[in-house]
Protein backbone atom coordinates (compact mmCIF):
# COMPACT_ATOMS: atom_id res chain seq x y z
CA UNK A 1 0.00 0.00 0.00
CA UNK A 2 1.45 3.34 -1.05
CA UNK A 3 1.53 6.31 1.31
CA UNK A 4 -0.71 9.10 0.06
CA UNK A 5 0.49 12.64 0.59
CA UNK A 6 -1.41 15.91 0.53
CA UNK A 7 -0.25 19.34 -0.47
CA UNK A 8 -0.67 21.98 2.21
CA UNK A 9 -2.93 24.03 -0.03
CA UNK A 10 -5.36 21.08 -0.13
CA UNK A 11 -5.95 21.45 3.61
CA UNK A 12 -7.29 25.03 3.52
CA UNK A 13 -10.99 25.12 4.49
CA UNK A 14 -10.89 21.36 5.18
CA UNK A 15 -13.47 20.32 7.80
CA UNK A 16 -12.01 19.10 11.08
CA UNK A 17 -13.76 16.61 13.36
CA UNK A 18 -12.85 15.26 16.78
CA UNK A 19 -12.04 11.59 17.14
CA UNK A 20 -15.55 11.31 18.68
CA UNK A 21 -17.07 12.45 15.37
CA UNK A 22 -18.10 15.96 16.50
CA UNK A 23 -17.61 18.77 13.98
CA UNK A 24 -14.76 20.93 15.33
CA UNK A 25 -14.30 23.68 12.69
CA UNK A 26 -12.40 24.29 9.46
CA UNK A 27 -8.65 24.35 8.93
CA UNK A 28 -7.63 27.92 8.24
CA UNK A 29 -3.88 27.36 7.80
CA UNK A 30 -0.93 25.31 9.02
CA UNK A 31 1.64 26.84 11.36
CA UNK A 32 5.13 26.16 9.97
CA UNK A 33 8.28 26.12 12.09
CA UNK A 34 11.67 25.15 10.63
CA UNK A 35 10.04 23.64 7.50
CA UNK A 36 7.76 21.43 9.60
CA UNK A 37 4.12 21.76 10.55
CA UNK A 38 4.01 22.55 14.27
CA UNK A 39 0.30 23.30 14.52
CA UNK A 40 -2.95 24.06 12.73
CA UNK A 41 -5.09 27.16 12.99
CA UNK A 42 -8.71 25.97 13.17
CA UNK A 43 -11.45 28.56 12.73
CA UNK A 44 -14.72 28.34 14.58
CA UNK A 45 -17.54 28.15 12.06
CA UNK A 46 -21.25 28.61 12.63
CA UNK A 47 -22.06 24.97 13.43
CA UNK A 48 -18.78 23.94 15.03
CA UNK A 49 -18.30 22.81 18.61
CA UNK A 50 -15.62 25.52 18.86
CA UNK A 51 -18.16 28.31 18.35
CA UNK A 52 -20.14 27.15 21.40
CA UNK A 53 -17.03 26.85 23.59
CA UNK A 54 -15.04 29.90 22.50
CA UNK A 55 -17.74 32.53 22.52
CA UNK A 56 -16.22 35.56 20.74
CA UNK A 57 -12.88 34.01 19.74
CA UNK A 58 -12.42 33.18 16.06
CA UNK A 59 -10.60 29.88 16.52
CA UNK A 60 -7.75 27.96 18.12
CA UNK A 61 -4.32 26.64 17.27
CA UNK A 62 -4.09 22.87 17.60
CA UNK A 63 -0.60 21.35 18.05
CA UNK A 64 0.26 19.00 15.18
CA UNK A 65 0.69 16.03 17.50
CA UNK A 66 -3.06 16.22 18.32
CA UNK A 67 -4.01 15.77 14.66
CA UNK A 68 -4.82 12.09 14.17
CA UNK A 69 -5.38 12.00 10.38
CA UNK A 70 -5.70 14.22 7.33
CA UNK A 71 -7.49 12.99 4.21
CA UNK A 72 -10.78 14.25 2.82
CA UNK A 73 -11.38 15.59 6.35
CA UNK A 74 -9.06 16.00 9.32
CA UNK A 75 -9.44 14.12 12.59
CA UNK A 76 -8.30 15.89 15.75
CA UNK A 77 -7.96 14.46 19.24
CA UNK A 78 -10.84 15.52 21.48
CA UNK A 79 -8.23 16.70 23.98
CA UNK A 80 -7.68 19.66 21.63
CA UNK A 81 -11.19 20.94 22.38
CA UNK A 82 -10.97 23.74 24.93
CA UNK A 83 -13.19 23.08 27.92
CA UNK A 84 -15.92 25.55 28.62
CA UNK A 85 -15.85 26.62 32.24
CA UNK A 86 -18.88 28.91 32.16
CA UNK A 87 -21.21 26.14 33.34
CA UNK A 88 -19.06 25.21 36.33
CA UNK A 89 -20.25 26.54 39.65
CA UNK A 90 -17.68 28.72 41.30
CA UNK A 91 -15.95 27.23 44.30
CA UNK A 92 -16.96 28.78 47.57
CA UNK A 93 -14.24 30.48 49.51
CA UNK A 94 -14.01 29.35 53.12
CA UNK A 95 -13.56 32.25 55.51
CA UNK A 96 -12.68 31.53 59.11
C-alpha positions, -999 to 999 in steps of 0.1 A, spaced: 0 0 0 15 33 -10 15 63 13 -7 91 1 5 126 6 -14 159 5 -3 193 -5 -7 220 22 -29 240 0 -54 211 -1 -59 214 36 -73 250 35 -110 251 45 -109 214 52 -135 203 78 -120 191 111 -138 166 134 -129 153 168 -120 116 171 -155 113 187 -171 125 154 -181 160 165 -176 188 140 -148 209 153 -143 237 127 -124 243 95 -86 244 89 -76 279 82 -39 274 78 -9 253 90 16 268 114 51 262 100 83 261 121 117 252 106 100 236 75 78 214 96 41 218 106 40 225 143 3 233 145 -29 241 127 -51 272 130 -87 260 132 -114 286 127 -147 283 146 -175 282 121 -213 286 126 -221 250 134 -188 239 150 -183 228 186 -156 255 189 -182 283 183 -201 271 214 -170 269 236 -150 299 225 -177 325 225 -162 356 207 -129 340 197 -124 332 161 -106 299 165 -78 280 181 -43 266 173 -41 229 176 -6 213 180 3 190 152 7 160 175 -31 162 183 -40 158 147 -48 121 142 -54 120 104 -57 142 73 -75 130 42 -108 143 28 -114 156 64 -91 160 93 -94 141 126 -83 159 157 -80 145 192 -108 155 215 -82 167 240 -77 197 216 -112 209 224 -110 237 249 -132 231 279 -159 255 286 -159 266 322 -189 289 322 -212 261 333 -191 252 363 -203 265 397 -177 287 413 -160 272 443 -170 288 476 -142 305 495 -140 293 531 -136 322 555 -127 315 591 
